[in-house]
Amino acid sequence: AFEGKNDQAIEQLKNFATQNDIQYWILVFMEIDPIIEPLKNHPEYKSVMKNIEEGFWKNHNKLKKSLEEKGLL
């Protein structure tokens, strides 16, 4: 994105969306990161960000359930 290669940046975000260990702070800072700003006009940006966020919450809920079952929460 910094180099203006928005299509390639979106592809990298798609790859990132497949990760299972996304931290919440990444979601927060991606929204305010000035380097990401040019991508917000890309036609695929919203769907990619939605996938990243859904992946985070899916893993969050899975971890929460596991900790509750173990009596740790």
mmCIF file of the N, C-alpha and C atoms, coordinates in Angstrom:
data_MODEL
# 
_entry.id   MODEL 
# 
loop_
_atom_site.group_PDB 
_atom_site.id 
_atom_site.type_symbol 
_atom_site.label_atom_id 
_atom_site.label_alt_id 
_atom_site.label_comp_id 
_atom_site.label_asym_id 
_atom_site.label_entity_id 
_atom_site.label_seq_id 
_atom_site.pdbx_PDB_ins_code 
_atom_site.Cartn_x 
_atom_site.Cartn_y 
_atom_site.Cartn_z 
_atom_site.occupancy 
_atom_site.B_iso_or_equiv 
_atom_site.pdbx_formal_charge 
_atom_site.auth_seq_id 
_atom_site.auth_comp_id 
_atom_site.auth_asym_id 
_atom_site.auth_atom_id 
_atom_site.pdbx_PDB_model_num 
ATOM 1   N N  . ALA A 1 1  ? 0.833   -1.194  0.000  1.00 0.00 ? 1  ALA A N  1 
ATOM 2   C CA . ALA A 1 1  ? 0.000   0.000   0.000  1.00 0.00 ? 1  ALA A CA 1 
ATOM 3   C C  . ALA A 1 1  ? 0.873   1.252   0.000  1.00 0.00 ? 1  ALA A C  1 
ATOM 4   N N  . PHE A 1 2  ? 1.941   1.224   0.757  1.00 0.00 ? 2  PHE A N  1 
ATOM 5   C CA . PHE A 1 2  ? 2.846   2.365   0.837  1.00 0.00 ? 2  PHE A CA 1 
ATOM 6   C C  . PHE A 1 2  ? 3.406   2.725   -0.529 1.00 0.00 ? 2  PHE A C  1 
ATOM 7   N N  . GLU A 1 3  ? 3.641   1.715   -1.351 1.00 0.00 ? 3  GLU A N  1 
ATOM 8   C CA . GLU A 1 3  ? 4.194   1.929   -2.684 1.00 0.00 ? 3  GLU A CA 1 
ATOM 9   C C  . GLU A 1 3  ? 3.120   2.156   -3.743 1.00 0.00 ? 3  GLU A C  1 
ATOM 10  N N  . GLY A 1 4  ? 1.860   2.203   -3.332 1.00 0.00 ? 4  GLY A N  1 
ATOM 11  C CA . GLY A 1 4  ? 0.767   2.423   -4.272 1.00 0.00 ? 4  GLY A CA 1 
ATOM 12  C C  . GLY A 1 4  ? 0.324   1.168   -4.996 1.00 0.00 ? 4  GLY A C  1 
ATOM 13  N N  . LYS A 1 5  ? 0.775   0.021   -4.554 1.00 0.00 ? 5  LYS A N  1 
ATOM 14  C CA . LYS A 1 5  ? 0.397   -1.257  -5.173 1.00 0.00 ? 5  LYS A CA 1 
ATOM 15  C C  . LYS A 1 5  ? -0.821  -1.810  -4.433 1.00 0.00 ? 5  LYS A C  1 
ATOM 16  N N  . ASN A 1 6  ? -1.933  -1.141  -4.648 1.00 0.00 ? 6  ASN A N  1 
ATOM 17  C CA . ASN A 1 6  ? -3.132  -1.456  -3.870 1.00 0.00 ? 6  ASN A CA 1 
ATOM 18  C C  . ASN A 1 6  ? -3.680  -2.849  -4.136 1.00 0.00 ? 6  ASN A C  1 
ATOM 19  N N  . ASP A 1 7  ? -3.649  -3.312  -5.369 1.00 0.00 ? 7  ASP A N  1 
ATOM 20  C CA . ASP A 1 7  ? -4.139  -4.660  -5.656 1.00 0.00 ? 7  ASP A CA 1 
ATOM 21  C C  . ASP A 1 7  ? -3.293  -5.709  -4.938 1.00 0.00 ? 7  ASP A C  1 
ATOM 22  N N  . GLN A 1 8  ? -1.987  -5.513  -4.945 1.00 0.00 ? 8  GLN A N  1 
ATOM 23  C CA . GLN A 1 8  ? -1.101  -6.449  -4.247 1.00 0.00 ? 8  GLN A CA 1 
ATOM 24  C C  . GLN A 1 8  ? -1.314  -6.364  -2.737 1.00 0.00 ? 8  GLN A C  1 
ATOM 25  N N  . ALA A 1 9  ? -1.543  -5.165  -2.235 1.00 0.00 ? 9  ALA A N  1 
ATOM 26  C CA . ALA A 1 9  ? -1.801  -4.999  -0.811 1.00 0.00 ? 9  ALA A CA 1 
ATOM 27  C C  . ALA A 1 9  ? -3.087  -5.715  -0.402 1.00 0.00 ? 9  ALA A C  1 
ATOM 28  N N  . ILE A 1 10 ? -4.112  -5.616  -1.217 1.00 0.00 ? 10 ILE A N  1 
ATOM 29  C CA . ILE A 1 10 ? -5.373  -6.315  -0.932 1.00 0.00 ? 10 ILE A CA 1 
ATOM 30  C C  . ILE A 1 10 ? -5.144  -7.824  -0.929 1.00 0.00 ? 10 ILE A C  1 
ATOM 31  N N  . GLU A 1 11 ? -4.346  -8.327  -1.859 1.00 0.00 ? 11 GLU A N  1 
ATOM 32  C CA . GLU A 1 11 ? -4.042  -9.762  -1.891 1.00 0.00 ? 11 GLU A CA 1 
ATOM 33  C C  . GLU A 1 11 ? -3.329  -10.187 -0.613 1.00 0.00 ? 11 GLU A C  1 
ATOM 34  N N  . GLN A 1 12 ? -2.428  -9.345  -0.122 1.00 0.00 ? 12 GLN A N  1 
ATOM 35  C CA . GLN A 1 12 ? -1.737  -9.661  1.129  1.00 0.00 ? 12 GLN A CA 1 
ATOM 36  C C  . GLN A 1 12 ? -2.707  -9.649  2.309  1.00 0.00 ? 12 GLN A C  1 
ATOM 37  N N  . LEU A 1 13 ? -3.654  -8.727  2.303  1.00 0.00 ? 13 LEU A N  1 
ATOM 38  C CA . LEU A 1 13 ? -4.664  -8.715  3.358  1.00 0.00 ? 13 LEU A CA 1 
ATOM 39  C C  . LEU A 1 13 ? -5.535  -9.967  3.295  1.00 0.00 ? 13 LEU A C  1 
ATOM 40  N N  . LYS A 1 14 ? -5.817  -10.438 2.092  1.00 0.00 ? 14 LYS A N  1 
ATOM 41  C CA . LYS A 1 14 ? -6.580  -11.682 1.944  1.00 0.00 ? 14 LYS A CA 1 
ATOM 42  C C  . LYS A 1 14 ? -5.809  -12.846 2.558  1.00 0.00 ? 14 LYS A C  1 
ATOM 43  N N  . ASN A 1 15 ? -4.507  -12.885 2.317  1.00 0.00 ? 15 ASN A N  1 
ATOM 44  C CA . ASN A 1 15 ? -3.674  -13.930 2.918  1.00 0.00 ? 15 ASN A CA 1 
ATOM 45  C C  . ASN A 1 15 ? -3.669  -13.802 4.436  1.00 0.00 ? 15 ASN A C  1 
ATOM 46  N N  . PHE A 1 16 ? -3.573  -12.577 4.915  1.00 0.00 ? 16 PHE A N  1 
ATOM 47  C CA . PHE A 1 16 ? -3.577  -12.324 6.349  1.00 0.00 ? 16 PHE A CA 1 
ATOM 48  C C  . PHE A 1 16 ? -4.883  -12.798 6.982  1.00 0.00 ? 16 PHE A C  1 
ATOM 49  N N  . ALA A 1 17 ? -5.987  -12.640 6.278  1.00 0.00 ? 17 ALA A N  1 
ATOM 50  C CA . ALA A 1 17 ? -7.300  -13.031 6.786  1.00 0.00 ? 17 ALA A CA 1 
ATOM 51  C C  . ALA A 1 17 ? -7.398  -14.524 7.058  1.00 0.00 ? 17 ALA A C  1 
ATOM 52  N N  . THR A 1 18 ? -6.520  -15.321 6.479  1.00 0.00 ? 18 THR A N  1 
ATOM 53  C CA . THR A 1 18 ? -6.563  -16.773 6.684  1.00 0.00 ? 18 THR A CA 1 
ATOM 54  C C  . THR A 1 18 ? -5.823  -17.208 7.945  1.00 0.00 ? 18 THR A C  1 
ATOM 55  N N  . GLN A 1 19 ? -5.154  -16.285 8.613  1.00 0.00 ? 19 GLN A N  1 
ATOM 56  C CA . GLN A 1 19 ? -4.389  -16.617 9.816  1.00 0.00 ? 19 GLN A CA 1 
ATOM 57  C C  . GLN A 1 19 ? -5.314  -16.871 10.997 1.00 0.00 ? 19 GLN A C  1 
ATOM 58  N N  . ASN A 1 20 ? -4.870  -17.705 11.912 1.00 0.00 ? 20 ASN A N  1 
ATOM 59  C CA . ASN A 1 20 ? -5.683  -18.049 13.076 1.00 0.00 ? 20 ASN A CA 1 
ATOM 60  C C  . ASN A 1 20 ? -5.279  -17.310 14.344 1.00 0.00 ? 20 ASN A C  1 
ATOM 61  N N  . ASP A 1 21 ? -4.274  -16.486 14.272 1.00 0.00 ? 21 ASP A N  1 
ATOM 62  C CA . ASP A 1 21 ? -3.788  -15.852 15.493 1.00 0.00 ? 21 ASP A CA 1 
ATOM 63  C C  . ASP A 1 21 ? -3.789  -14.325 15.407 1.00 0.00 ? 21 ASP A C  1 
ATOM 64  N N  . ILE A 1 22 ? -4.823  -13.774 14.831 1.00 0.00 ? 22 ILE A N  1 
ATOM 65  C CA . ILE A 1 22 ? -4.936  -12.319 14.688 1.00 0.00 ? 22 ILE A CA 1 
ATOM 66  C C  . ILE A 1 22 ? -5.263  -11.718 16.059 1.00 0.00 ? 22 ILE A C  1 
ATOM 67  N N  . GLN A 1 23 ? -4.514  -10.722 16.437 1.00 0.00 ? 23 GLN A N  1 
ATOM 68  C CA . GLN A 1 23 ? -4.723  -10.049 17.713 1.00 0.00 ? 23 GLN A CA 1 
ATOM 69  C C  . GLN A 1 23 ? -5.681  -8.875  17.540 1.00 0.00 ? 23 GLN A C  1 
ATOM 70  N N  . TYR A 1 24 ? -6.422  -8.575  18.596 1.00 0.00 ? 24 TYR A N  1 
ATOM 71  C CA . TYR A 1 24 ? -7.431  -7.512  18.517 1.00 0.00 ? 24 TYR A CA 1 
ATOM 72  C C  . TYR A 1 24 ? -6.816  -6.162  18.180 1.00 0.00 ? 24 TYR A C  1 
ATOM 73  N N  . TRP A 1 25 ? -5.658  -5.870  18.738 1.00 0.00 ? 25 TRP A N  1 
ATOM 74  C CA . TRP A 1 25 ? -5.036  -4.567  18.500 1.00 0.00 ? 25 TRP A CA 1 
ATOM 75  C C  . TRP A 1 25 ? -4.767  -4.335  17.017 1.00 0.00 ? 25 TRP A C  1 
ATOM 76  N N  . ILE A 1 26 ? -4.563  -5.405  16.263 1.00 0.00 ? 26 ILE A N  1 
ATOM 77  C CA . ILE A 1 26 ? -4.344  -5.256  14.822 1.00 0.00 ? 26 ILE A CA 1 
ATOM 78  C C  . ILE A 1 26 ? -5.599  -4.695  14.161 1.00 0.00 ? 26 ILE A C  1 
ATOM 79  N N  . LEU A 1 27 ? -6.760  -5.200  14.571 1.00 0.00 ? 27 LEU A N  1 
ATOM 80  C CA . LEU A 1 27 ? -8.021  -4.686  14.029 1.00 0.00 ? 27 LEU A CA 1 
ATOM 81  C C  . LEU A 1 27 ? -8.177  -3.199  14.321 1.00 0.00 ? 27 LEU A C  1 
ATOM 82  N N  . VAL A 1 28 ? -7.852  -2.814  15.539 1.00 0.00 ? 28 VAL A N  1 
ATOM 83  C CA . VAL A 1 28 ? -7.993  -1.418  15.942 1.00 0.00 ? 28 VAL A CA 1 
ATOM 84  C C  . VAL A 1 28 ? -7.057  -0.523  15.139 1.00 0.00 ? 28 VAL A C  1 
ATOM 85  N N  . PHE A 1 29 ? -5.799  -0.906  15.059 1.00 0.00 ? 29 PHE A N  1 
ATOM 86  C CA . PHE A 1 29 ? -4.827  -0.043  14.401 1.00 0.00 ? 29 PHE A CA 1 
ATOM 87  C C  . PHE A 1 29 ? -4.945  -0.038  12.885 1.00 0.00 ? 29 PHE A C  1 
ATOM 88  N N  . MET A 1 30 ? -5.455  -1.094  12.300 1.00 0.00 ? 30 MET A N  1 
ATOM 89  C CA . MET A 1 30 ? -5.635  -1.094  10.852 1.00 0.00 ? 30 MET A CA 1 
ATOM 90  C C  . MET A 1 30 ? -6.647  -0.032  10.438 1.00 0.00 ? 30 MET A C  1 
ATOM 91  N N  . GLU A 1 31 ? -7.618  0.229   11.289 1.00 0.00 ? 31 GLU A N  1 
ATOM 92  C CA . GLU A 1 31 ? -8.634  1.237   10.976 1.00 0.00 ? 31 GLU A CA 1 
ATOM 93  C C  . GLU A 1 31 ? -8.061  2.651   10.967 1.00 0.00 ? 31 GLU A C  1 
ATOM 94  N N  . ILE A 1 32 ? -7.002  2.891   11.724 1.00 0.00 ? 32 ILE A N  1 
ATOM 95  C CA . ILE A 1 32 ? -6.452  4.248   11.815 1.00 0.00 ? 32 ILE A CA 1 
ATOM 96  C C  . ILE A 1 32 ? -5.073  4.377   11.176 1.00 0.00 ? 32 ILE A C  1 
ATOM 97  N N  . ASP A 1 33 ? -4.552  3.308   10.619 1.00 0.00 ? 33 ASP A N  1 
ATOM 98  C CA . ASP A 1 33 ? -3.226  3.323   10.007 1.00 0.00 ? 33 ASP A CA 1 
ATOM 99  C C  . ASP A 1 33 ? -3.260  4.136   8.709  1.00 0.00 ? 33 ASP A C  1 
ATOM 100 N N  . PRO A 1 34 ? -2.458  5.198   8.608  1.00 0.00 ? 34 PRO A N  1 
ATOM 101 C CA . PRO A 1 34 ? -2.483  6.017   7.398  1.00 0.00 ? 34 PRO A CA 1 
ATOM 102 C C  . PRO A 1 34 ? -2.019  5.264   6.148  1.00 0.00 ? 34 PRO A C  1 
ATOM 103 N N  . ILE A 1 35 ? -1.235  4.229   6.304  1.00 0.00 ? 35 ILE A N  1 
ATOM 104 C CA . ILE A 1 35 ? -0.791  3.452   5.145  1.00 0.00 ? 35 ILE A CA 1 
ATOM 105 C C  . ILE A 1 35 ? -1.959  2.684   4.531  1.00 0.00 ? 35 ILE A C  1 
ATOM 106 N N  . ILE A 1 36 ? -2.910  2.294   5.351  1.00 0.00 ? 36 ILE A N  1 
ATOM 107 C CA . ILE A 1 36 ? -4.089  1.546   4.891  1.00 0.00 ? 36 ILE A CA 1 
ATOM 108 C C  . ILE A 1 36 ? -5.094  2.465   4.196  1.00 0.00 ? 36 ILE A C  1 
ATOM 109 N N  . GLU A 1 37 ? -5.046  3.738   4.502  1.00 0.00 ? 37 GLU A N  1 
ATOM 110 C CA . GLU A 1 37 ? -6.044  4.698   4.007  1.00 0.00 ? 37 GLU A CA 1 
ATOM 111 C C  . GLU A 1 37 ? -6.327  4.585   2.502  1.00 0.00 ? 37 GLU A C  1 
ATOM 112 N N  . PRO A 1 38 ? -5.310  4.512   1.628  1.00 0.00 ? 38 PRO A N  1 
ATOM 113 C CA . PRO A 1 38 ? -5.601  4.416   0.186  1.00 0.00 ? 38 PRO A CA 1 
ATOM 114 C C  . PRO A 1 38 ? -6.357  3.145   -0.203 1.00 0.00 ? 38 PRO A C  1 
ATOM 115 N N  . LEU A 1 39 ? -6.256  2.115   0.621  1.00 0.00 ? 39 LEU A N  1 
ATOM 116 C CA . LEU A 1 39 ? -6.941  0.856   0.311  1.00 0.00 ? 39 LEU A CA 1 
ATOM 117 C C  . LEU A 1 39 ? -8.438  0.940   0.560  1.00 0.00 ? 39 LEU A C  1 
ATOM 118 N N  . LYS A 1 40 ? -8.855  1.886   1.359  1.00 0.00 ? 40 LYS A N  1 
ATOM 119 C CA . LYS A 1 40 ? -10.266 1.987   1.727  1.00 0.00 ? 40 LYS A CA 1 
ATOM 120 C C  . LYS A 1 40 ? -11.163 2.266   0.526  1.00 0.00 ? 40 LYS A C  1 
ATOM 121 N N  . ASN A 1 41 ? -10.603 2.740   -0.559 1.00 0.00 ? 41 ASN A N  1 
ATOM 122 C CA . ASN A 1 41 ? -11.375 2.972   -1.783 1.00 0.00 ? 41 ASN A CA 1 
ATOM 123 C C  . ASN A 1 41 ? -11.361 1.772   -2.723 1.00 0.00 ? 41 ASN A C  1 
ATOM 124 N N  . HIS A 1 42 ? -10.599 0.759   -2.372 1.00 0.00 ? 42 HIS A N  1 
ATOM 125 C CA . HIS A 1 42 ? -10.511 -0.444  -3.209 1.00 0.00 ? 42 HIS A CA 1 
ATOM 126 C C  . HIS A 1 42 ? -11.824 -1.217  -3.108 1.00 0.00 ? 42 HIS A C  1 
ATOM 127 N N  . PRO A 1 43 ? -12.336 -1.742  -4.219 1.00 0.00 ? 43 PRO A N  1 
ATOM 128 C CA . PRO A 1 43 ? -13.632 -2.443  -4.203 1.00 0.00 ? 43 PRO A CA 1 
ATOM 129 C C  . PRO A 1 43 ? -13.676 -3.662  -3.271 1.00 0.00 ? 43 PRO A C  1 
ATOM 130 N N  . GLU A 1 44 ? -12.539 -4.267  -2.987 1.00 0.00 ? 44 GLU A N  1 
ATOM 131 C CA . GLU A 1 44 ? -12.525 -5.468  -2.145 1.00 0.00 ? 44 GLU A CA 1 
ATOM 132 C C  . GLU A 1 44 ? -12.183 -5.184  -0.688 1.00 0.00 ? 44 GLU A C  1 
ATOM 133 N N  . TYR A 1 45 ? -11.857 -3.943  -0.367 1.00 0.00 ? 45 TYR A N  1 
ATOM 134 C CA . TYR A 1 45 ? -11.381 -3.606  0.975  1.00 0.00 ? 45 TYR A CA 1 
ATOM 135 C C  . TYR A 1 45 ? -12.372 -4.018  2.068  1.00 0.00 ? 45 TYR A C  1 
ATOM 136 N N  . LYS A 1 46 ? -13.615 -3.619  1.935  1.00 0.00 ? 46 LYS A N  1 
ATOM 137 C CA . LYS A 1 46 ? -14.593 -3.899  2.996  1.00 0.00 ? 46 LYS A CA 1 
ATOM 138 C C  . LYS A 1 46 ? -14.782 -5.391  3.227  1.00 0.00 ? 46 LYS A C  1 
ATOM 139 N N  . SER A 1 47 ? -14.844 -6.167  2.163  1.00 0.00 ? 47 SER A N  1 
ATOM 140 C CA . SER A 1 47 ? -15.049 -7.608  2.341  1.00 0.00 ? 47 SER A CA 1 
ATOM 141 C C  . SER A 1 47 ? -13.811 -8.265  2.957  1.00 0.00 ? 47 SER A C  1 
ATOM 142 N N  . VAL A 1 48 ? -12.633 -7.809  2.580  1.00 0.00 ? 48 VAL A N  1 
ATOM 143 C CA . VAL A 1 48 ? -11.406 -8.370  3.165  1.00 0.00 ? 48 VAL A CA 1 
ATOM 144 C C  . VAL A 1 48 ? -11.334 -8.035  4.647  1.00 0.00 ? 48 VAL A C  1 
ATOM 145 N N  . MET A 1 49 ? -11.615 -6.791  4.993  1.00 0.00 ? 49 MET A N  1 
ATOM 146 C CA . MET A 1 49 ? -11.581 -6.403  6.407  1.00 0.00 ? 49 MET A CA 1 
ATOM 147 C C  . MET A 1 49 ? -12.643 -7.146  7.205  1.00 0.00 ? 49 MET A C  1 
ATOM 148 N N  . LYS A 1 50 ? -13.783 -7.377  6.595  1.00 0.00 ? 50 LYS A N  1 
ATOM 149 C CA . LYS A 1 50 ? -14.836 -8.144  7.264  1.00 0.00 ? 50 LYS A CA 1 
ATOM 150 C C  . LYS A 1 50 ? -14.353 -9.564  7.537  1.00 0.00 ? 50 LYS A C  1 
ATOM 151 N N  . ASN A 1 51 ? -13.667 -10.164 6.577  1.00 0.00 ? 51 ASN A N  1 
ATOM 152 C CA . ASN A 1 51 ? -13.128 -11.514 6.773  1.00 0.00 ? 51 ASN A CA 1 
ATOM 153 C C  . ASN A 1 51 ? -12.092 -11.550 7.880  1.00 0.00 ? 51 ASN A C  1 
ATOM 154 N N  . ILE A 1 52 ? -11.247 -10.537 7.947  1.00 0.00 ? 52 ILE A N  1 
ATOM 155 C CA . ILE A 1 52 ? -10.241 -10.469 9.011  1.00 0.00 ? 52 ILE A CA 1 
ATOM 156 C C  . ILE A 1 52 ? -10.926 -10.375 10.366 1.00 0.00 ? 52 ILE A C  1 
ATOM 157 N N  . GLU A 1 53 ? -11.902 -9.493  10.463 1.00 0.00 ? 53 GLU A N  1 
ATOM 158 C CA . GLU A 1 53 ? -12.609 -9.313  11.731 1.00 0.00 ? 53 GLU A CA 1 
ATOM 159 C C  . GLU A 1 53 ? -13.397 -10.564 12.126 1.00 0.00 ? 53 GLU A C  1 
ATOM 160 N N  . GLU A 1 54 ? -14.073 -11.172 11.179 1.00 0.00 ? 54 GLU A N  1 
ATOM 161 C CA . GLU A 1 54 ? -14.823 -12.398 11.485 1.00 0.00 ? 54 GLU A CA 1 
ATOM 162 C C  . GLU A 1 54 ? -13.890 -13.513 11.934 1.00 0.00 ? 54 GLU A C  1 
ATOM 163 N N  . GLY A 1 55 ? -12.729 -13.605 11.308 1.00 0.00 ? 55 GLY A N  1 
ATOM 164 C CA . GLY A 1 55 ? -11.748 -14.608 11.719 1.00 0.00 ? 55 GLY A CA 1 
ATOM 165 C C  . GLY A 1 55 ? -11.279 -14.381 13.142 1.00 0.00 ? 55 GLY A C  1 
ATOM 166 N N  . PHE A 1 56 ? -11.034 -13.133 13.491 1.00 0.00 ? 56 PHE A N  1 
ATOM 167 C CA . PHE A 1 56 ? -10.632 -12.820 14.863 1.00 0.00 ? 56 PHE A CA 1 
ATOM 168 C C  . PHE A 1 56 ? -11.711 -13.271 15.842 1.00 0.00 ? 56 PHE A C  1 
ATOM 169 N N  . TRP A 1 57 ? -12.963 -12.858 15.591 1.00 0.00 ? 57 TRP A N  1 
ATOM 170 C CA . TRP A 1 57 ? -14.040 -13.170 16.535 1.00 0.00 ? 57 TRP A CA 1 
ATOM 171 C C  . TRP A 1 57 ? -14.320 -14.668 16.607 1.00 0.00 ? 57 TRP A C  1 
ATOM 172 N N  . LYS A 1 58 ? -14.177 -15.366 15.508 1.00 0.00 ? 58 LYS A N  1 
ATOM 173 C CA . LYS A 1 58 ? -14.360 -16.821 15.528 1.00 0.00 ? 58 LYS A CA 1 
ATOM 174 C C  . LYS A 1 58 ? -13.337 -17.461 16.460 1.00 0.00 ? 58 LYS A C  1 
ATOM 175 N N  . ASN A 1 59 ? -12.084 -17.078 16.326 1.00 0.00 ? 59 ASN A N  1 
ATOM 176 C CA . ASN A 1 59 ? -11.045 -17.634 17.189 1.00 0.00 ? 59 ASN A CA 1 
ATOM 177 C C  . ASN A 1 59 ? -11.208 -17.176 18.628 1.00 0.00 ? 59 ASN A C  1 
ATOM 178 N N  . HIS A 1 60 ? -11.625 -15.935 18.817 1.00 0.00 ? 60 HIS A N  1 
ATOM 179 C CA . HIS A 1 60 ? -11.864 -15.417 20.165 1.00 0.00 ? 60 HIS A CA 1 
ATOM 180 C C  . HIS A 1 60 ? -12.931 -16.248 20.876 1.00 0.00 ? 60 HIS A C  1 
ATOM 181 N N  . ASN A 1 61 ? -14.040 -16.491 20.192 1.00 0.00 ? 61 ASN A N  1 
ATOM 182 C CA . ASN A 1 61 ? -15.132 -17.261 20.796 1.00 0.00 ? 61 ASN A CA 1 
ATOM 183 C C  . ASN A 1 61 ? -14.735 -18.701 21.057 1.00 0.00 ? 61 ASN A C  1 
ATOM 184 N N  . LYS A 1 62 ? -13.940 -19.272 20.172 1.00 0.00 ? 62 LYS A N  1 
ATOM 185 C CA . LYS A 1 62 ? -13.448 -20.635 20.365 1.00 0.00 ? 62 LYS A CA 1 
ATOM 186 C C  . LYS A 1 62 ? -12.556 -20.711 21.608 1.00 0.00 ? 62 LYS A C  1 
ATOM 187 N N  . LEU A 1 63 ? -11.665 -19.757 21.751 1.00 0.00 ? 63 LEU A N  1 
ATOM 188 C CA . LEU A 1 63 ? -10.784 -19.727 22.917 1.00 0.00 ? 63 LEU A CA 1 
ATOM 189 C C  . LEU A 1 63 ? -11.579 -19.491 24.193 1.00 0.00 ? 63 LEU A C  1 
ATOM 190 N N  . LYS A 1 64 ? -12.534 -18.580 24.141 1.00 0.00 ? 64 LYS A N  1 
ATOM 191 C CA . LYS A 1 64 ? -13.371 -18.299 25.303 1.00 0.00 ? 64 LYS A CA 1 
ATOM 192 C C  . LYS A 1 64 ? -14.123 -19.543 25.756 1.00 0.00 ? 64 LYS A C  1 
ATOM 193 N N  . LYS A 1 65 ? -14.709 -20.249 24.810 1.00 0.00 ? 65 LYS A N  1 
ATOM 194 C CA . LYS A 1 65 ? -15.446 -21.471 25.141 1.00 0.00 ? 65 LYS A CA 1 
ATOM 195 C C  . LYS A 1 65 ? -14.521 -22.497 25.770 1.00 0.00 ? 65 LYS A C  1 
ATOM 196 N N  . SER A 1 66 ? -13.340 -22.657 25.216 1.00 0.00 ? 66 SER A N  1 
ATOM 197 C CA . SER A 1 66 ? -12.370 -23.611 25.750 1.00 0.00 ? 66 SER A CA 1 
ATOM 198 C C  . SER A 1 66 ? -11.983 -23.247 27.194 1.00 0.00 ? 66 SER A C  1 
ATOM 199 N N  . LEU A 1 67 ? -11.721 -21.971 27.441 1.00 0.00 ? 67 LEU A N  1 
ATOM 200 C CA . LEU A 1 67 ? -11.347 -21.550 28.787 1.00 0.00 ? 67 LEU A CA 1 
ATOM 201 C C  . LEU A 1 67 ? -12.504 -21.709 29.771 1.00 0.00 ? 67 LEU A C  1 
ATOM 202 N N  . GLU A 1 68 ? -13.725 -21.447 29.309 1.00 0.00 ? 68 GLU A N  1 
ATOM 203 C CA . GLU A 1 68 ? -14.899 -21.641 30.174 1.00 0.00 ? 68 GLU A CA 1 
ATOM 204 C C  . GLU A 1 68 ? -15.076 -23.118 30.521 1.00 0.00 ? 68 GLU A C  1 
ATOM 205 N N  . GLU A 1 69 ? -14.891 -23.982 29.546 1.00 0.00 ? 69 GLU A N  1 
ATOM 206 C CA . GLU A 1 69 ? -15.035 -25.427 29.787 1.00 0.00 ? 69 GLU A CA 1 
ATOM 207 C C  . GLU A 1 69 ? -14.001 -25.929 30.795 1.00 0.00 ? 69 GLU A C  1 
ATOM 208 N N  . LYS A 1 70 ? -12.864 -25.299 30.834 1.00 0.00 ? 70 LYS A N  1 
ATOM 209 C CA . LYS A 1 70 ? -11.792 -25.681 31.762 1.00 0.00 ? 70 LYS A CA 1 
ATOM 210 C C  . LYS A 1 70 ? -11.905 -24.961 33.095 1.00 0.00 ? 70 LYS A C  1 
ATOM 211 N N  . GLY A 1 71 ? -12.938 -24.131 33.241 1.00 0.00 ? 71 GLY A N  1 
ATOM 212 C CA . GLY A 1 71 ? -13.152 -23.388 34.474 1.00 0.00 ? 71 GLY A CA 1 
ATOM 213 C C  . GLY A 1 71 ? -12.149 -22.269 34.684 1.00 0.00 ? 71 GLY A C  1 
ATOM 214 N N  . LEU A 1 72 ? -11.551 -21.817 33.626 1.00 0.00 ? 72 LEU A N  1 
ATOM 215 C CA . LEU A 1 72 ? -10.550 -20.750 33.736 1.00 0.00 ? 72 LEU A CA 1 
ATOM 216 C C  . LEU A 1 72 ? -11.140 -19.368 33.507 1.00 0.00 ? 72 LEU A C  1 
ATOM 217 N N  . LEU A 1 73 ? -12.397 -19.327 33.090 1.00 0.00 ? 73 LEU A N  1 
ATOM 218 C CA . LEU A 1 73 ? -13.112 -18.057 32.928 1.00 0.00 ? 73 LEU A CA 1 
ATOM 219 C C  . LEU A 1 73 ? -14.413 -18.109 33.667 1.00 0.00 ? 73 LEU A C  1 
# 
